[in-house]
Amino acid sequence: MIHLGDITLDPPVFLAPLAGITDLPFRRLVARFGAGLVVSEMVASGELLTEKPSVRAKARTDLGLADGAATSVQLAGREAGAMAEAAKVVAGMGARVIDINMGCPAKKVTGGASGSALMRDLDHALGLIEAVVAAVDLPVTLKCRLGWDTDCLNAPELARRAEGAGVRMITVHGRTRQQFYKGQADWSAIAAVRAGASIPVIANGDIVDTTTARRALAESGATGVMVGRGAQGAPWRLAQIAADLFGTAAPVIPVQDALSDLVSEHYEAILSFYGRDLGLRIARKHLGWYADEAGTDPSVRSRMMVATDAGDVLALIRDAFVSPRQRRAA
Ligand SMILES: Cc1cc2nc3c(=O)[nH]c(=O)nc-3n(C[C@H](O)[C@H](O)[C@H](O)COP(=O)(O)O)c2cc1C
């Protein structure tokens, strides 16, 4: 259990921010199964301030739960003023926690000197952190990598300085920026961050199930874990890890009819959130992950990927996830 001011994050198993994936429909599902915290996709501060509806939509926090998971909205940016203003906007939209992105490796983001590029200039990074902390009453957290490259493994220094500036928790993806997503995350390197910080440290990178979560916790000494890609096609994964490691209620993992219902519900939520045309395209990656997770027949999977009529897709979802025997009996 982690306390950030008067917010309790329990269990310490969190959904990672994944641009293009951890949108409101997906966060709702993960939160419903059970997670201590779900994090929005990164929201570019400058764009948020232009009031672009698609950017505002990323920062929505209405999970639709009476209680349970807290929502964090992640901000990306490089200008203290814009970050502070954006923090006020997302606080007004219901965020319970604000996270600052210092981990994104994408050239589009680091080229603009935000994301992981901030790890190359800690003085500048601290300026952003101080501005956000001063702007809102909410807990501010940080997500970073081990450093820019193996010559600059400065996450421990960043964590110490960020803690001094009022950051309440730090998540470390156990790779450098120069590794992008290659190789294996180094959970033991996160231990150096843990050693120098008093705030909770969360381990991230390549945690996909209970076994990897247990190892990541043991090697890093972290207080909790953050899971990203491991939840794709399996929104129950975090609840399963939490049940195994932290004794929370085990989720009922949907199979057959229940899985078909869940995927249909997710599909319809995506169409309603984005509108039909964009929704149809965004839904495909989720459908593919569900199919991979369930071991769906490849020919049904391919048809699901190209169908353009929502009714056809819903029928294919039934074909994909309800066993042939069950369908004959129905
Ligand atoms: C498609 C994709 C989008 C991502 N978007 C973000 C993001 O918006 N903000 C962020 O801090 N990290 C982002 N990440 C990094 C993840 O949060 C996480 O640190 C990384 O994927 C390692 O964790 P995992 O192995 O559990 O996925 C993204 C990663 C992927 C693969």
The ligand as a Gaussian input file, in Angstrom:
#p B3LYP/6-31G(d) Opt

LIG

0 1
 C        3.261000       1.759000     -27.507000
 C        3.910000       2.350000     -26.294000
 C        3.527000       3.604000     -25.857000
 C        4.120000       4.168000     -24.717000
 N        3.701000       5.392000     -24.279000
 C        4.233000       5.915000     -23.151000
 C        3.755000       7.146000     -22.629000
 O        2.832000       7.771000     -23.159000
 N        4.345000       7.615000     -21.494000
 C        5.363000       6.943000     -20.861000
 O        5.862000       7.399000     -19.835000
 N        5.803000       5.765000     -21.325000
 C        5.258000       5.239000     -22.429000
 N        5.675000       4.024000     -22.865000
 C        6.611000       3.254000     -22.031000
 C        5.826000       2.354000     -21.077000
 O        5.090000       3.109000     -20.140000
 C        6.757000       1.404000     -20.309000
 O        7.694000       2.163000     -19.604000
 C        7.481000       0.432000     -21.224000
 O        6.617000      -0.089000     -22.223000
 C        8.089000      -0.721000     -20.429000
 O        7.099000      -1.386000     -19.681000
 P        6.368000      -2.734000     -20.197000
 O        7.463000      -3.686000     -20.593000
 O        5.566000      -3.194000     -19.027000
 O        5.537000      -2.367000     -21.378000
 C        5.127000       3.458000     -24.013000
 C        5.516000       2.197000     -24.472000
 C        4.918000       1.635000     -25.591000
 C        5.349000       0.267000     -26.037000

